[in-house]
Amino acid sequence: MRIVIFLLVASLSSAFSVAADFDAPYQQQARELFQRAIAFKTEIGQGQVPKLAAYLADQFRAAGFPDEDIHILPLGETASLVVRYRGDGTGGRPITAIAHMDVVTAKPEDWQRDPFTLVEEGGYFFGRGTLDVKCGVVALTSAFLRLKAQGYRPSRDLILAFSGDEETKQATAVDRAQHHRELIDAQYVLNSDAGGGELDETDGRAVLYGIETSEKAYASYELTIRNPGGHSSRPRADNAIYELAADIDKVRQLQFPVMWTSETRDWFRVMARQTTDPKLSAAMRRFAADPRDPQADRTLAAEPSHVGRTRTTCVPTLLRGGHADNALPQSATVTVNCRIFPGVDPAKIQAALQNRVGPKTEIRLTAPVFASGPSPMRADLVKAVKQALHELHHDVPIVSEQESGASDCVIFRSAGIPCYGTSQIFIKDSDDFSHGLNERVPVASFYQGLDFWYQLFKALGPPAAQ
């Protein structure tokens, strides 16, 4: 049975009510780590992830972590990094915290600033990975280094596990779960790449903190049209690119049925109280009361930040076709990325796509799909998160939520280890440019996130009473 815990809102303080002076030694150290981490071009094909892992490993060694507790696990061009913070064993099984070192490809010519140079401007840090999710890598690393410098010894082992291809194949997470289970096995996992805080669009106050307990499955399908081709001076009606364009339009019009869980309804119920847009707030309220309400569904489906909470979504993301300027295309292919609602069989989504475009179009799944059920909410985790948030956001409601995206949590859940998204970042929906151009994170949120993980680790692994 899922337990959803709400904290009543009394008065919500601004997320950025503290003075923007971030000059404590641990903050300066984290700023340097962030700058260095962003500079590593950890895109697919660059071979930079092992270099970032080695840089971070050096920081842990310099802080006093022994070599036997620092593990770089190579896998092809990429790698994982696992670091164990030894406890005294009185507090139970370990807790693992995760992030990923890789980033989505960024084309510098499209950006306003160099994506691999950390730029602080207008209250934001800009750069690829600032939000997704090198901020998490740095916050987790900073917390370990800070605790170690203070001579802190937790009551249980704390583990950091940084993957190297979460944005592509997730092979490093699978490798750890299947071949290095002893390094990352834990009572549960905390994910800096999911969950987190919502800020109001108008006044920037913290309105909600979500602990992610489930997520949609990630599946990519290639749709291909084949054709005999020929000379471009002799056009034919069945041009592969024309036919694929028609298929893409059919996919655009495909809408999957509305779906819901107790988590999504409870999330909308709480968020409706905090949303200042009256139309959106009303739709959230109606959906929470009756998910079959068509007007509420239409309003939420029109919001990119909310449509993923109410149904399976499929969208074209990659396109290729033809082989020469002066030749008719012999094939044309589009990649359609689907985020599948929990509990839905990916084969049914492929069948729906096939039915939509017709039998002439070839459809294939590009990689195995990982899917898992929800992790049951833990009262002790909610208590610890509340404690970690207390100084800045002590009145913010905490609620379990379903993640519309995908993360390494699905790998851990599939391996039988509960996983919870507990990002340190509070952000407005309008500021979320992850995977897009000019990715950024609020400067204040970055620095406050350092304290979040520091306090959370202390709340989850307090030293045994003397």
PLY file of the C-alpha trace (Angstrom):
ply
format ascii 1.0
element vertex 466
property float x
property float y
property float z
element edge 465
property int vertex1
property int vertex2
end_header
0.00 0.00 0.00
1.40 3.38 -0.97
1.58 5.94 1.78
1.37 9.54 0.63
2.38 12.06 3.23
1.40 15.69 3.16
2.64 18.48 5.33
0.09 21.25 5.78
1.19 24.60 4.50
1.19 27.45 6.96
3.26 30.18 5.37
5.68 29.55 2.54
8.85 31.58 2.50
10.60 32.55 -0.68
13.01 29.96 -2.02
15.62 32.66 -2.36
15.07 34.61 0.83
18.61 34.17 2.08
21.38 36.52 1.16
23.16 35.50 -2.03
26.62 35.36 -0.40
27.97 31.89 -1.04
31.55 32.17 0.16
31.88 29.43 2.77
34.85 27.14 2.08
32.64 24.17 1.16
30.68 26.40 -1.23
33.84 27.64 -2.89
35.06 24.06 -3.21
31.75 23.00 -4.75
31.89 25.92 -7.20
35.31 24.72 -8.37
34.05 21.14 -8.66
31.07 22.37 -10.69
33.23 24.38 -13.06
35.57 21.45 -13.63
32.73 18.95 -14.04
30.93 21.06 -16.67
34.18 21.39 -18.65
34.37 17.63 -19.26
32.51 16.94 -22.52
30.78 13.83 -21.25
28.58 13.44 -24.32
28.27 10.07 -26.02
31.25 9.40 -28.29
33.66 11.80 -26.56
35.25 9.32 -24.12
35.30 11.96 -21.39
33.30 10.20 -18.67
36.28 8.13 -17.41
38.29 11.37 -17.17
35.61 13.01 -15.04
35.41 9.86 -12.91
39.19 9.95 -12.41
39.07 13.64 -11.45
36.36 12.99 -8.86
38.19 9.94 -7.54
41.21 12.13 -6.93
39.07 14.50 -4.85
37.85 11.64 -2.68
41.39 10.30 -2.20
42.65 13.73 -1.23
39.86 13.97 1.33
40.99 10.74 3.01
38.79 8.08 1.43
40.89 4.91 1.09
41.58 3.41 -2.34
39.67 0.24 -1.48
36.49 2.32 -1.13
36.86 4.12 -4.49
35.99 2.11 -7.61
36.10 3.22 -11.24
34.31 0.60 -13.33
35.15 0.95 -17.06
32.55 -0.09 -19.63
33.35 0.59 -23.28
34.01 4.29 -23.76
32.36 5.19 -20.47
32.57 4.22 -16.79
30.91 4.23 -13.38
32.30 5.64 -10.15
31.37 4.11 -6.78
32.55 5.53 -3.45
31.76 4.08 -0.02
31.71 6.16 3.16
32.22 3.64 5.96
29.90 3.79 8.96
30.12 2.08 12.33
27.51 -0.53 11.40
24.99 0.33 14.09
22.45 2.00 11.80
21.48 -0.85 9.50
22.05 -1.52 5.83
23.73 1.03 3.52
21.98 3.78 1.62
23.13 4.51 -1.93
22.83 7.93 -3.57
23.08 8.20 -7.35
23.66 10.67 -10.18
25.03 10.42 -13.71
28.18 11.96 -15.13
27.15 11.91 -18.80
25.13 14.62 -20.52
22.96 14.98 -23.59
24.87 16.12 -26.68
25.18 19.90 -26.96
26.01 21.67 -30.25
28.02 24.80 -29.34
26.97 26.62 -32.51
23.34 26.54 -31.33
24.02 27.86 -27.83
24.31 31.50 -26.74
27.26 30.50 -24.50
29.81 27.70 -24.66
27.88 24.72 -23.24
31.04 23.30 -21.67
32.07 26.45 -19.83
30.28 27.22 -16.58
28.88 30.73 -16.87
27.25 32.59 -13.97
24.88 35.24 -15.26
21.64 36.83 -14.05
21.26 34.53 -11.06
21.83 31.32 -13.03
24.62 28.90 -13.79
24.57 28.09 -17.53
26.12 25.02 -19.16
25.32 21.53 -20.34
24.65 19.39 -17.29
24.10 22.28 -14.88
20.62 20.90 -14.20
20.80 17.37 -15.65
22.59 16.37 -13.58
26.15 17.45 -12.79
24.64 19.64 -10.09
23.71 16.36 -8.38
27.17 14.87 -8.93
28.70 17.94 -7.31
26.20 18.18 -4.44
26.70 14.52 -3.50
30.48 14.79 -3.81
30.50 18.01 -1.78
28.46 16.42 1.02
30.88 13.48 1.30
33.93 15.76 1.30
32.38 18.12 3.84
31.38 15.33 6.22
34.76 13.67 5.89
36.57 16.93 6.69
34.51 17.21 9.87
35.49 13.72 10.98
31.89 12.56 10.76
31.25 8.84 10.99
27.75 7.70 10.04
25.97 4.83 11.73
25.64 3.02 8.40
27.63 2.92 5.18
26.75 5.64 2.69
27.49 4.95 -0.98
27.76 7.22 -4.01
27.21 5.58 -7.41
27.70 7.76 -10.49
26.76 6.20 -13.82
28.25 7.08 -17.20
25.51 6.60 -19.81
22.16 7.32 -18.19
21.23 9.56 -21.13
21.73 6.76 -23.66
21.88 3.00 -22.93
22.00 2.95 -19.10
24.50 0.10 -19.48
26.67 1.29 -16.59
23.74 1.13 -14.17
22.85 -2.34 -15.44
26.49 -3.39 -15.11
26.61 -2.30 -11.47
23.32 -4.02 -10.64
24.23 -7.27 -12.39
28.00 -7.60 -11.96
28.97 -5.34 -9.05
25.95 -5.70 -6.79
28.15 -5.90 -3.69
29.39 -2.36 -4.32
25.99 -0.69 -4.53
23.60 -3.02 -2.66
21.56 -0.99 -0.21
18.38 -0.81 1.79
17.25 1.76 -0.75
18.60 4.27 -3.27
18.26 8.05 -3.37
18.36 9.67 -6.80
19.53 13.26 -7.29
18.15 13.09 -10.85
14.45 12.92 -9.95
11.96 14.45 -7.57
12.79 17.85 -6.10
11.13 21.17 -5.46
8.66 23.29 -7.41
8.87 27.09 -7.32
5.94 29.38 -8.03
6.19 31.04 -11.43
5.27 34.51 -10.18
7.02 35.01 -6.85
9.55 32.15 -6.71
8.29 30.73 -3.42
8.66 27.02 -2.75
5.26 25.39 -3.27
5.92 21.64 -3.20
8.62 19.00 -2.78
8.15 15.72 -4.60
9.73 12.41 -3.68
9.69 10.34 -6.86
8.44 6.82 -6.16
7.70 5.63 -9.69
8.54 6.54 -13.26
7.46 5.90 -16.79
9.26 3.36 -18.97
11.51 4.71 -21.73
11.20 3.19 -25.20
12.44 4.32 -28.61
11.03 2.92 -31.84
12.43 3.38 -35.34
9.82 3.77 -38.08
11.27 3.07 -41.54
9.88 3.34 -45.07
11.80 1.51 -47.81
11.70 2.18 -51.55
13.55 1.03 -54.71
14.72 4.62 -55.21
16.06 5.80 -58.55
17.30 8.91 -60.31
16.06 12.23 -58.91
15.21 13.41 -62.45
12.48 10.74 -62.56
10.32 11.42 -59.46
7.76 8.85 -58.36
4.68 9.20 -56.20
5.82 6.71 -53.55
8.87 8.69 -52.41
10.07 7.29 -49.06
10.47 10.75 -47.52
6.95 11.81 -48.50
5.53 8.62 -47.05
7.51 8.96 -43.84
6.34 12.57 -43.50
2.77 11.31 -43.66
3.59 8.73 -40.98
5.07 11.41 -38.75
1.87 13.41 -39.01
-0.12 10.31 -38.06
2.06 9.89 -34.98
1.53 13.56 -34.13
-2.20 12.97 -34.06
-1.97 9.81 -31.98
-3.08 10.44 -28.42
-3.04 7.68 -25.85
-5.85 7.39 -23.30
-5.71 9.27 -20.03
-4.34 7.22 -17.13
-3.70 7.85 -13.46
-2.43 6.39 -10.22
-3.06 7.38 -6.62
0.28 9.20 -6.80
-0.70 11.38 -9.76
-4.10 12.24 -8.29
-2.60 13.12 -4.92
0.14 15.18 -6.61
-2.43 17.22 -8.55
-4.57 17.63 -5.42
-1.67 19.22 -3.52
-0.33 21.20 -6.49
-3.78 22.69 -7.16
-3.57 24.50 -3.81
-0.26 26.08 -4.73
-0.76 26.94 -8.42
-1.54 30.62 -8.99
-2.97 30.12 -12.51
-6.71 29.76 -11.77
-7.48 27.77 -14.93
-4.66 25.31 -14.33
-5.46 25.04 -10.62
-9.09 24.25 -11.41
-8.05 21.56 -13.91
-5.76 19.95 -11.34
-8.54 19.94 -8.78
-11.02 18.39 -11.20
-8.53 15.77 -12.37
-7.75 14.78 -8.78
-11.47 14.40 -8.11
-12.29 12.66 -11.38
-9.51 11.76 -13.88
-12.19 11.06 -16.50
-13.15 14.75 -16.61
-12.50 15.61 -20.30
-12.08 19.35 -19.76
-9.49 18.80 -17.01
-7.67 16.32 -19.24
-7.54 18.76 -22.16
-6.16 21.56 -19.99
-3.44 19.40 -18.44
-2.59 17.75 -21.77
-1.86 21.21 -23.24
0.82 21.81 -20.57
4.19 20.20 -21.49
5.13 20.00 -17.81
1.97 18.05 -16.94
0.92 16.00 -19.98
3.40 13.26 -19.07
1.66 12.72 -15.74
-1.63 11.78 -17.37
-0.85 9.41 -20.25
1.74 7.66 -22.39
3.40 10.09 -24.81
5.27 9.47 -28.07
7.19 12.12 -30.01
9.61 12.12 -32.99
13.15 12.97 -31.91
15.51 11.91 -34.74
15.17 11.89 -38.52
17.28 10.54 -41.35
16.68 9.62 -44.99
18.14 9.38 -48.45
21.71 8.74 -49.57
22.54 11.32 -52.29
21.39 14.73 -53.51
20.60 13.37 -56.97
18.93 10.11 -55.99
15.45 9.20 -54.82
15.57 8.02 -51.19
15.77 4.27 -50.75
14.80 4.60 -47.11
13.69 7.17 -44.56
13.61 6.64 -40.80
12.25 8.51 -37.82
12.96 7.70 -34.20
9.91 8.03 -32.00
10.62 8.24 -28.29
7.83 7.06 -26.01
7.42 7.53 -22.27
5.13 4.71 -21.25
2.78 5.00 -18.32
3.60 2.59 -15.48
1.94 -0.78 -15.95
1.49 -0.49 -19.74
3.13 -3.19 -21.88
5.60 -1.59 -24.36
4.48 -4.14 -26.97
1.02 -2.55 -26.89
2.54 0.85 -27.62
4.43 -0.58 -30.59
1.21 -2.21 -31.80
-0.62 1.12 -31.51
2.07 2.84 -33.58
1.95 0.09 -36.20
-1.82 0.28 -36.42
-1.60 4.03 -36.83
0.93 4.12 -39.68
-0.04 0.89 -41.45
1.73 -2.34 -42.42
4.07 -0.86 -45.03
6.08 0.93 -42.31
8.67 -1.15 -40.49
8.80 -0.57 -36.74
11.50 -1.85 -34.42
12.33 -1.27 -30.78
15.87 0.14 -30.62
16.83 -1.15 -27.15
15.40 -3.25 -24.32
12.80 -1.49 -22.19
13.22 -1.43 -18.43
10.04 -1.07 -16.45
9.30 -1.43 -12.77
6.60 -0.94 -10.22
6.57 1.86 -7.64
8.71 1.97 -4.53
6.58 2.18 -1.37
6.91 5.49 0.41
8.93 5.36 3.63
7.94 7.46 6.65
11.58 7.57 7.83
12.68 8.99 4.48
9.97 11.65 4.52
11.04 12.62 8.04
14.68 12.89 6.95
13.79 14.97 3.86
11.67 17.27 6.03
14.65 17.70 8.35
16.97 18.45 5.43
14.54 21.05 4.06
13.76 22.63 7.41
15.99 25.69 7.37
14.75 27.14 4.07
11.55 25.31 3.24
10.20 24.03 6.54
6.54 24.54 5.56
6.66 23.06 2.05
4.32 20.10 1.48
6.05 16.81 0.68
4.28 14.37 -1.63
5.13 11.24 -3.56
5.16 11.70 -7.32
5.45 9.82 -10.58
8.36 10.86 -12.81
7.39 11.62 -16.41
10.95 11.10 -17.55
13.22 8.12 -16.99
16.23 7.65 -14.76
18.54 4.99 -13.36
15.95 4.40 -10.62
14.24 1.96 -12.97
17.39 -0.19 -13.06
17.60 -0.36 -9.27
13.88 -1.07 -8.89
14.14 -3.82 -11.50
17.00 -5.30 -9.43
14.82 -5.34 -6.32
16.23 -2.22 -4.62
13.68 0.53 -3.83
14.62 3.89 -5.32
13.43 7.41 -4.53
13.98 10.64 -6.43
15.18 13.26 -3.94
16.76 16.03 -6.01
18.22 18.96 -4.13
17.02 21.47 -6.74
14.05 23.83 -6.40
13.15 25.34 -9.76
10.35 26.92 -11.77
8.94 24.86 -14.65
9.83 27.74 -16.97
13.50 27.48 -15.97
13.82 23.79 -16.83
15.95 23.62 -19.98
17.39 20.17 -19.37
18.24 18.44 -22.69
17.64 21.75 -24.45
19.50 24.91 -25.38
21.05 27.16 -22.75
20.50 24.72 -19.89
20.70 26.44 -16.54
20.15 26.11 -12.80
19.43 28.92 -10.29
22.61 29.87 -8.46
20.83 30.02 -5.10
19.24 26.61 -5.68
22.63 25.09 -6.50
24.21 26.34 -3.27
21.19 25.49 -1.13
21.27 22.00 -2.61
24.71 21.46 -1.09
23.20 21.83 2.37
20.25 19.59 1.45
22.43 16.50 0.86
24.70 17.32 3.78
21.72 17.46 6.12
19.98 14.48 4.52
23.00 12.21 4.94
23.26 13.25 8.57
19.56 12.60 9.12
19.75 9.14 7.55
23.02 8.00 9.11
23.36 9.67 12.52
26.23 8.45 14.70
25.29 5.98 17.39
24.65 7.53 20.81
27.73 7.60 22.97
0 1
1 2
2 3
3 4
4 5
5 6
6 7
7 8
8 9
9 10
10 11
11 12
12 13
13 14
14 15
15 16
16 17
17 18
18 19
19 20
20 21
21 22
22 23
23 24
24 25
25 26
26 27
27 28
28 29
29 30
30 31
31 32
32 33
33 34
34 35
35 36
36 37
37 38
38 39
39 40
40 41
41 42
42 43
43 44
44 45
45 46
46 47
47 48
48 49
49 50
50 51
51 52
52 53
53 54
54 55
55 56
56 57
57 58
58 59
59 60
60 61
61 62
62 63
63 64
64 65
65 66
66 67
67 68
68 69
69 70
70 71
71 72
72 73
73 74
74 75
75 76
76 77
77 78
78 79
79 80
80 81
81 82
82 83
83 84
84 85
85 86
86 87
87 88
88 89
89 90
90 91
91 92
92 93
93 94
94 95
95 96
96 97
97 98
98 99
99 100
100 101
101 102
102 103
103 104
104 105
105 106
106 107
107 108
108 109
109 110
110 111
111 112
112 113
113 114
114 115
115 116
116 117
117 118
118 119
119 120
120 121
121 122
122 123
123 124
124 125
125 126
126 127
127 128
128 129
129 130
130 131
131 132
132 133
133 134
134 135
135 136
136 137
137 138
138 139
139 140
140 141
141 142
142 143
143 144
144 145
145 146
146 147
147 148
148 149
149 150
150 151
151 152
152 153
153 154
154 155
155 156
156 157
157 158
158 159
159 160
160 161
161 162
162 163
163 164
164 165
165 166
166 167
167 168
168 169
169 170
170 171
171 172
172 173
173 174
174 175
175 176
176 177
177 178
178 179
179 180
180 181
181 182
182 183
183 184
184 185
185 186
186 187
187 188
188 189
189 190
190 191
191 192
192 193
193 194
194 195
195 196
196 197
197 198
198 199
199 200
200 201
201 202
202 203
203 204
204 205
205 206
206 207
207 208
208 209
209 210
210 211
211 212
212 213
213 214
214 215
215 216
216 217
217 218
218 219
219 220
220 221
221 222
222 223
223 224
224 225
225 226
226 227
227 228
228 229
229 230
230 231
231 232
232 233
233 234
234 235
235 236
236 237
237 238
238 239
239 240
240 241
241 242
242 243
243 244
244 245
245 246
246 247
247 248
248 249
249 250
250 251
251 252
252 253
253 254
254 255
255 256
256 257
257 258
258 259
259 260
260 261
261 262
262 263
263 264
264 265
265 266
266 267
267 268
268 269
269 270
270 271
271 272
272 273
273 274
274 275
275 276
276 277
277 278
278 279
279 280
280 281
281 282
282 283
283 284
284 285
285 286
286 287
287 288
288 289
289 290
290 291
291 292
292 293
293 294
294 295
295 296
296 297
297 298
298 299
299 300
300 301
301 302
302 303
303 304
304 305
305 306
306 307
307 308
308 309
309 310
310 311
311 312
312 313
313 314
314 315
315 316
316 317
317 318
318 319
319 320
320 321
321 322
322 323
323 324
324 325
325 326
326 327
327 328
328 329
329 330
330 331
331 332
332 333
333 334
334 335
335 336
336 337
337 338
338 339
339 340
340 341
341 342
342 343
343 344
344 345
345 346
346 347
347 348
348 349
349 350
350 351
351 352
352 353
353 354
354 355
355 356
356 357
357 358
358 359
359 360
360 361
361 362
362 363
363 364
364 365
365 366
366 367
367 368
368 369
369 370
370 371
371 372
372 373
373 374
374 375
375 376
376 377
377 378
378 379
379 380
380 381
381 382
382 383
383 384
384 385
385 386
386 387
387 388
388 389
389 390
390 391
391 392
392 393
393 394
394 395
395 396
396 397
397 398
398 399
399 400
400 401
401 402
402 403
403 404
404 405
405 406
406 407
407 408
408 409
409 410
410 411
411 412
412 413
413 414
414 415
415 416
416 417
417 418
418 419
419 420
420 421
421 422
422 423
423 424
424 425
425 426
426 427
427 428
428 429
429 430
430 431
431 432
432 433
433 434
434 435
435 436
436 437
437 438
438 439
439 440
440 441
441 442
442 443
443 444
444 445
445 446
446 447
447 448
448 449
449 450
450 451
451 452
452 453
453 454
454 455
455 456
456 457
457 458
458 459
459 460
460 461
461 462
462 463
463 464
464 465
